[in-house]
Amino acid sequence: MDDHTPAAPVRLRPARRIGTANPRLFGSFVEHLGRGVYGGLYAPGDPSATPEGFRGDVLELVRELGVTVVRYPGGNFVSGYDWRDGVGPRDARPRRLDLAWKTVEPNTFGTDEFVAWCRHAGVEPMLALNLGLGDARSALGLLEYANHPGGTTLSDARVANGSPEPHDVRLWCLGNEADGPWQLGHSSAAAYAERAAVTAAAMRRFDPALELVVVGSSHERMPTFGTWEREVLTRTIDLVDHLSCHIYFYDEGDRARFLRSSDMLDRFLDDVAATIAHVRAATRSERDVSISLDEWNVWNYTSYDEIEPRRVFEEAPRILEEQYTLADAVVVGTLLQSILRHADVVAIAAMAQLVNVIGPIRAEPGRPAWRQTTFHPFAAVARSAGHTVLDTAADATGGADATCVVTVSPGGDHALVHLANRSTTTAADIALDLRELAPRSVEHAELLWAPDPAATNTVDDPDAVVPRPLDTRLDDGTLALRLPPVSWATVRVRCATGGR
């Protein structure tokens, strides 16, 4: 960075213990949309392909990214999907029209392939059920197929299809974005709540220990936001474990405003948590329902709006293949900070999506898969899985806009400091008081920054924006460093065991 960039002092100190970062906060989402599955997860002809046809280089990057749970198969796609189309011999599977994204679905990748892919990637599967055009009977069929050991027509079909052991899927989404008029099977809150309650009650007769996610708002700008959650949860609170919510952030030309997107996410999660608390009090329920933020990301959908009116039905077209910038990566980092700050109420979060479609990983035929700019803050924050989360209080002057979350390992032997400078013009000279943690040394420090906030990574230049070493100083328990404008940093500090 330019040493002459104007800088402002920012003093930070741990302010409160929030809770433990559930490893499921570092989830992702794969939908049958564009090249997310075909050409992303599944590419039998690729040089890196496994015997199952999975892209090996994508699998390696998914492991490096630190993803813990993946939601599948949608998304809008699931509301018109019949899971039975995606099982059995591939040459006998039907080709269908997908009305959600106006594509042709070959069904060569389905439930069994997804669960097998999850085992390869080391992630937990999270299956979404079709409660759009589907019903409780179809949902129960998939549950029996996936989780029953054998001895019934559906479970024996799974065995015959090459999966002798039950898939044992624990996380189930009761539909997707039922509040949205764009959704196949869109309905009122009352109608959806009844459908979800009937399905949830039946699923619990199969296995009371399943974790069920009921649909909340698809965006905070929905006119029904808040009232939808209240009505749906009032009917289902004693049947479900998590309330879903979705939110996306857009750069609409005001970069300074875009960089403050995490402020909106803070308010959104606070509002959803308040609604859950209200319903729990009003119904006198003792059930501890948490938030499943199972779609979130930054997304510039201008190109999609231009293409969609001319779209024709085709297989695996290029849809929503966002090219992410440094500014996008800084926003993703701050959104992850917001999720950590709500670790007491958010149990699941899934960045949407994983590969090619608004994802941190990109893959082209015959070329090595590569990391988008947004890959790097996610991979850094995912290392905080299982940590105790400490919020920080800031004293800033001179135009600095620094944000910081500190997490402490279960044994207290190290802390991770995740920092961002959201200012477009002013560097931040950070002084972080870590004396409570008994810091001993800085083990690693990295900075994600480029002179141009619009810098991106491409297939030909995949390392244009990558983390680089960051100069730090640790004196008398205070960590000092400088963050240039529009930047992200992570510092690992070794602490005395049990320092907090």
N, C-alpha and C positions, 0 to 999 in steps of 0.2 A: 504494500500500500504506500501511498504518498505520505511521507513523514510530516509534510506540511499541511495535511488535512486538519481543519479546525477540530479541536477535541474538547469534550466537556467531562468533568469528573462525575462519576457515578459510584456511590457507596452502597453496597448491598450487605444484607445480613440475614441469616435464616430467621424466619418469623414464626413459623408454626409447623407442627408435624401434621400432615394431612392424612396419611394412611399408607397402605402398601400398594405398590403398582402391580396389579394383577397381570400376569404374563399375557392374558388375553387382550390386554390393551393394544398389543402390537400385532393385530390381525390384518387381514386383507380380504379381498373380494374378487371372485372370478365369475363372470357372467358369460353366457353364450351370446356374445356381442362382438361384432367385428372380428379381429384377429386375436382376441383374448384367449380363446381356447385353441382354435385351429390356426396353427402358425405361432402360437404363444406357448401354451402348455404342451400341446400335442402336435407333433410334426414328424411323422414316421420316416420321411425321406431326408431329414436333416442329418448332416454328418455327425452331430453329437447325439443323435437319438438313442435312447435305451431300447432294449428288446421289446418293451411295451409301446414304443413310439413316442415317449415323452422326450422333449428337448432337454438334453443333459446340461447344456450350458445355462439354460434358464433355471433348472433345478439347483445348480451350484450357486447362482446369484440369489435365489430365494432363500437358501440356507444362510448365505452371507448377510442378507437383509435382516434376518432375525425374526421373520414372520412366525407366529405361533398358532394361529387359527385362520382358516379360510372359509368364507361363506360362499355357497354355490347352490343352484345354477343361476340365480338371479335374486334381485333385480327384476326389471320389467318382463324379462323373458319368462320367468317362472309362472307368471299368471296365465299363460296360454300353453304351458308345457305339460305333456303327459309323460311321467317318468318311465312308463312301460315302453315308450318308443326308444329309450336309450339303454336297454339291457338286452342280453341274448346275443346270438351270432351276428356279427357286424353286417354280413352280407344279407341278412334278413331284416335289418332295421329299416323303418320307413324314412323317406325324405319328406319333410314337412315344411310348410310355409310358417315362418315366425312373424306374426303380425306386430309384435312389439317394436322390432327394429327393421321390419320389412326386408327380411333376408330368407334364404333357404337353409334349413337346418338338416344336415346329413345324419345326425344322431350316431356318428361313429365314436363319440366320446360321451359317456353317460355316468350313472351313479357308480358302477363298479370301477370304471377307469379313474373317476375322480378320487375315490377312497384309496385306490392303489397309488395314485399320484401323491396323495397326502402322506402315505406311509414312506414313500421315497423322499419327500421333502422334509419329513419330520414335523408335520403340522397337524393340528386337530381339525377334522372336518366339521363344518357347520352347514347343515342342509336346510334349504328353504322349501316350504311346501306351497303347492298351488292352491291358494284359497281365493283366486280370482275367478277363473272359469272352472276351477276344480272344487272338490268338496271333501268332507271328512272321510268318506269311504276311500277315496283315492289316497289321502294322507295316511290312513291306517294301513293301506296296502303297501305303501313304500316303507313304512315303519316295520311291518312284519317282514318284508323282503330283506331289509337292511339288518335288522337286529335279532330276529328269532333264530335260534340255533339250527332248527331243521324239523322235518316231520310234517310240514304243511306244504301246500302247493307252492306258495310264494317263496318260503324259505328254501325249499328244495330246488326251486328254480335258480336261486342265487348260487347254491352249491353246484348245480349243473353248469352254471355260467362261469365257474372257475374260482369262486370264493367260498371255500368250505367253512371257514370260520365267520361268525357274525361280524358285521362291520362295527357294531357297538357305537353308533353315533349318539352322542349325548346332547348336543345342541341342535334345536329345531326352531326354525322361524315360521310363525303362523301367517304366511303370506308376505306380501311386499307392497308398500306404498298404496294401501287400499284407499287412502284419502285423496289420491290424485285422479282427476278426470281423464288423464292419459292412460290409466291402468285398465287392462282388460278385467272386467268384473268389478269395476269401481262401484262402491256402494256407500251408503250413509254410515256414520259411526255406529248407529244402533244395529244396523243389519250386519256390518262386519263384526261387531263385538259378539253378537249372538253366534255367528258362524265360527269365530275363533274359540268361544267358550265351549261350544259343542265338540269341536275338534280336540281341544285341550283336555276336556274331561274324558273323552274316549281314549286318548293317548295315555293318560295317567292310569287307566285301567290295565293297559299293557305293561307300563313300567312307571311307578310313581316317582322314580328318581330322575326322570328325564328333565332337562332344562329347556323351558319353552319361552320363546320371545314373541311378544304380541306387538302388532304394528302401531307405531305412533306417527307423528307428522313427518312428511317427506321433505319439509323445509320450514324454517321459522317464518317465512313470508306467506305460508298458506293461510287463507282467511279463517280456517278452522283450527289453527294452532292453539293449543291449550284446551279448548273445548273438546276437540277430538280425543286427546289423551284422557281427559277427565271422564268422558262418557265410556270410552272403551275400557279403561282401567276399572271403573266402578263395577262393570259387569264381570271382569276377568281377574281381578287382583288376587283372588285366592286360588287361581288355577295356573298362574304364570310366574316366571322368575325374573324376567327382564322386559323392559319397555324399549322398543326400537325407536331411534330417531335418526334422520339423515340431514346433512347440511353440506353445501358446496360454496366455495368462495371464488369470486371472479374479479379479474383485473379489468376494470371498465374505463381505464385511462388515467385514473388518479392513483399513481403509484404509492404516494404517502398514505392514502386511505387504505389501499389494498394491503400494505404492510402491517396495518393494524387490525387485520381480520380476526386475530385471536381474541380481541376484545368482544367481538360479536359472538364468538363461540363460548366465551365465558358466560355471557348473558343467557345464551340459548340453553346451556347445560344447567345453569342456575334455575331457569324457568321450568325446565322439565323436571328437575329434582323437586322443586317446590310443588309442582302439580302432583307428583307421586306422593309426597308427604301429605298434601291436602286430602287426596283420595283415601290414603291409609287412615287418616284421622276420622274422616267422614264415615267410612265404612267400619271403623273399629277393627280393621284387619291387623293381624300380627305378622303378616307375610312381608318379608324384606325384599321388595322389588327394586332392582337396580337398573341403570341405563345401559342399553346396548347401542352405542353410536356406530352402527354397522354399515354406514356409508358416509365418508367424509373425504374431502380433497379440495385442491384448487383446480379450476377447470375453466378454460376459455372456449365456450361452445359456439363461437361465431362461425367457424368453418362448418360445424354440424348444421346450423340453421341454413347455411347457404346450400348444402348438399341435399338435405332431407327432402325438399319438395321435388327433386328430380330423381330420387332413389327408385331403383327397380329391384325386384327380387333376385338376389344373387348370393352365392355361398361365400362366407367369410370376407366381406368387403372391408376396405380400410375405413373404419369409423372411429372418430374421437381419438386419433393418434396424436395426442398433444405433445408438443416439443417444449419441455419445461426449461425455465430460465433460472438464473441465480436468485432473482427476486422471488420466484415461485418456491424455491427451496427454502429460503429464509422464512416465508410464510408457513410452509409445511412444518418447519422446526418449531415455530411459535404455536401452531395449532397442537402439536404434540406436547408442548409445555402446558397448554390449557387442559389437555386431557389428563396429564399428570396432576395438575392442580385440583382436578375433580376425581382423584383416585378413590375418594371415600364414597362416591355415588355412581361412578362409571365402572362397570365390571368387564365390558367388552367394547372394543373399538376395531373397526375394519376400514383401512384406507382403500378407497375405490379408485381404480382397480389395480391389478397386479402386473400384468404384462400387456404391452402395446396399447390397450385402451386406457387412456388417462392414467397410465401406470408408471412406477419408478423404474421398470425394466422394459427395454425395447429389444425386439428380435426381428431380423430380416432373414429371408431364405438364403442359406449358404454363407451367411456372415456371422461372426461371433455376436452373441447377445451382449448388450452393454447397459451401463448404469446411467439413468437420467440424473439430473442435478438433485432431484427430490429424493433419490435413493440414499444419499449420504446423511442427511439429518435423521431420517427414519432409522437407518442402521445404527447410528450413534445412540439415539434415545432408547432403542430396543434393548440395549445393554443394561438398562435400568429395570428390566423385568424382575419382580420380586423384591425390589428395593423399598426402603422407607422413603417417602416423598416429603421434602421440606420446601415450603413456599419461602419466598424471599421478599423482604421489604427493601425499597430503593429510595435513596435520596439523590436526586439528579438536578443538575443545573446546566444552563447554557445550551439547551436544545437537544440533549441526549435523550434517546428513547430505547434504553436497554431493558431486556427482560431476562429473567434467570429462574431456573428451578434446580435444586440440588437434591440428589438421591443418595442414600447411604445403603451399602450392601448389608445383607442380613447379619453378617458377623461383625460389622462395623470396621472392617479393615481397609475399606476404600470408599470414596465418594465420587460421584460423577456430577460435574457442573455443566449444565446445558445453558448456553447464553446466546442471545441474539441482539443485534443492534438494528432497530427498525427505522432509524433516521436515514433519510436520503442524502443528507448533506454533512452531518456532524459525526465525527468519530467519538467513541466513548472510552475514557480511561477508567477502567473498572477497578474497584478495591472491594473485595469480597471478604467479609469477616467470617472465618471458619474456625475460630478458636474453640467453639463448643465441640468440634469434631476431633480435636487434637491432631491437626494435620502434620505430617512428617515430611512429605516431599511430593513434587509433581511427577507422576509416572508417565503421563502422555498428555499432549495438548495439540489440538488440530483446529485449523481455521478454514472455513469454506467461504471464499471471497474471490471476486474478479473485478477488474477496473470498471467493467460494463455490467450493470445489473441485469441486462438482457442477454448475457452470455449463456450459451447452451452447450450441451454435449450432443454429438451426432455419431452415426455409425462410422464416419471417416475420422472423426476427432472425438473419441469417447472420453478423453481425459482433459478436456478443456477446463472444466470446472470440477475440481476434486479437492478434498481436504489436504491442507499442507501444514507443516509444523508451525506452531504458534509460540512466540516468545512469552514466557510468564515469569513471575517472581513470587516466591513465598517467603514472607518475612513476618515473624512474630504472629503466625496464624492468619495473616491476611494475604490473600491471593490477588496479585496485581497483574493486569494485562490491558492491552488496547484492542478495541474492536473498531475496524473501519466502518463507514456507512454501508448499510445493506449487507450484513454478514452474519454468519452463524459459527459458533465454536463449541467444542466439548473438551473438558479438561478432566482427567482422572487424577485424583489426589489420594496418596496413601495416608492412612490414618492409624493412630494407635487403636488396637483392637478394642471394640466396645467404647469408642470415643464419645458416643452420644447415649 
